[in-house]
Amino acid sequence: MTDRAERRTPVPASTTRSVRFVELSSTAMSALLKDDLAQAGTEAGVALPDYFLTDRAKWVWRYRVGQLDADPNCAGWLTRIVVAEPEGTVVGYAGFHGPPDEAGMVELGYSVVPAHRRQGYARAILTALVRWAAAEAGVRIVRVTISPDNTASLATIAGFGFVEVGEQWDEEDGLELVFEVPA
């Protein structure tokens, strides 16, 4: 990570949280798709919350398993479990939509367990993802897409240097604003 990346991703001391990522294997995601939270947690090595069995989360697991089946080499870039440190509590899931494209762009995504929202975890996750991307030689641009009605996510990206570059229609999420920041 460079000093430049640190300046671009400030986190106010009052909301600083520490998180780590735990890989979520195709086997664990498949267990989640079968509502087997215990097996998925055993596979991942952490206790997973019921939030990982919601319809939205299952859509993510289904999509990521399909990506892994099509290209096992993208595994290191996809969705991971987010664990708060030092508590060891699972507070969400996050990652990239895949490896960098031909332009060096990666799109990030994250979700925080409702019981842990508005506690600084989204900002900590975003900080960690942007730093991760900045540390990768092939990444030049970090993208995030957000519904115009998602005021919490729009507030979360404020202060990270993201610039709105357009909008798109997503089959799953509807209208999204597209934001980018140089890595």
MORA-V620556 format. One record per pair of residues at least 24 apart in sequence whose ideal C-beta (glycine too) atoms are under 7 Angstrom apart, sorted by sequence separation. I is the first residue (numbers start at 1). GAP is how many residues later the second one is. D is the distance in whole Angstrom. If there is no record, write none. Layout:
BEGIN
I|GAP|D + I|GAP|D
END
This chain:
BEGIN
22|24|6 + 74|24|5 + 92|24|7 + 33|25|6 + 74|25|5 + 91|25|4 + 32|26|7 + 147|26|6 + 106|27|5 + 147|27|7 + 148|27|6 + 33|28|5 + 147|28|7 + 32|29|5 + 33|29|6 + 92|29|6 + 147|29|6 + 148|29|6 + 91|30|5 + 126|30|6 + 130|30|6 + 146|30|6 + 67|31|7 + 94|31|5 + 126|31|7 + 145|31|4 + 146|31|5 + 29|32|4 + 145|32|7 + 92|33|6 + 106|33|5 + 123|33|6 + 145|33|5 + 146|33|7 + 104|34|6 + 108|34|6 + 122|34|5 + 126|34|6 + 29|35|6 + 30|35|6 + 46|35|6 + 94|35|6 + 104|35|6 + 105|35|7 + 143|35|6 + 144|35|5 + 29|36|5 + 104|36|3 + 105|36|4 + 106|36|6 + 107|36|4 + 108|36|6 + 143|36|7 + 44|37|6 + 46|37|6 + 84|37|7 + 103|37|7 + 104|37|6 + 106|37|7 + 107|37|7 + 143|37|5 + 100|38|5 + 103|38|7 + 105|38|6 + 107|38|7 + 142|38|7 + 26|39|5 + 100|39|5 + 141|39|5 + 142|39|5 + 49|41|6 + 141|41|6 + 142|41|5 + 26|42|5 + 48|42|6 + 140|42|7 + 141|42|6 + 47|43|7 + 82|43|6 + 140|43|6 + 46|44|6 + 139|44|4 + 134|49|5 + 133|50|5 + 24|55|6 + 24|56|6 + 23|57|6 + 24|57|5 + 22|58|6 + 21|59|4 + 22|59|4 + 21|60|7 + 21|61|6 + 22|61|6 + 51|62|5 + 19|63|5 + 20|63|5 + 51|63|7 + 19|64|6 + 49|64|5 + 19|65|6 + 20|65|6 + 19|66|6 + 17|67|6 + 18|67|4 + 24|69|7 + 19|72|7 + 19|102|7 + 17|103|4 + 16|104|7 + 17|104|5 + 15|105|4 + 19|105|5 + 18|106|7 + 19|106|6 + 17|107|4 + 15|108|6 + 19|109|6 + 11|112|6 + 11|113|7 + 59|113|7 + 11|116|5 + 9|118|5 + 9|121|5 + 9|122|6 + 5|126|6 + 5|129|4 + 1|130|5 + 2|132|7 + 1|133|6 + 1|134|5 + 10|149|6 + 9|151|6 + 8|152|7 + 8|153|5 + 8|173|7
END
